[in-house]
Amino acid sequence: MEKPVPSDVVEEAARKALKKRGVEVKDIAQIVYDMQAPYVSNLSMDDCYESADAVLCKREIQHAVLVGIELDVLAEKKQLSEPLQSLVESDEGLFGVDETIALGSVFGFGSIAVTTFGYLDKEKHGVIKELDTNKKEVHTFLDDLVASIASSASARLAHRLRDREEHRDKSKIKEREDEELIG
């Protein structure tokens, strides 16, 4: 049996893949801010950035990012077999595998993440819209993956803000958060 790929290698590869495709953590944090600001009067971009960054530590997210971006890149290079090539390249409306992969990665953050993902998938905020409307590159999977990360980060942040509001012990919050980040 081969040794598993170290987690830090996978995380670094996912972060590099996002960056190479033009997505920065700050872009995702801006979407998180836009989603949470109507509900939180003293929300900071630092809180949003920290939450988006923490979501990128989850293996399921990293795996989804790596698979989705790889499929987008292969479609750009016309290296997928037909009819998959045409489905991915055109972002065919009835092709829902991109949403399925992205949606699968939000389940770890609960129903808030799921409903926020549905909203972002339809409304296309910030960099999600830029990716979706970019006709020079294929982002069939990436726009949904960014929506997934932003949705998860928004849900995570909402829960953390409630913990702070209720004056929960920081060590208990951190302990629970570390447990949630497994996987």
Secondary structure, DSSP 8 states (H G I E B T S, - for coil): ------HHHHHHHHHHHHHHTT--HHHHHHHHHHHHTTT-TT--HHHHHHHHHHHTT-HHHHHHHHHHHHHHHHHHTT-S-TTHHHHHHHT-TT--HHHHHHHHHHGGGHHHHHHHHHHHHHH--HHHHHHHH-SSS--TTHHHHHHHHHHHHHHHHHHHHHHHHTT--HHHHHHHHHHHT--
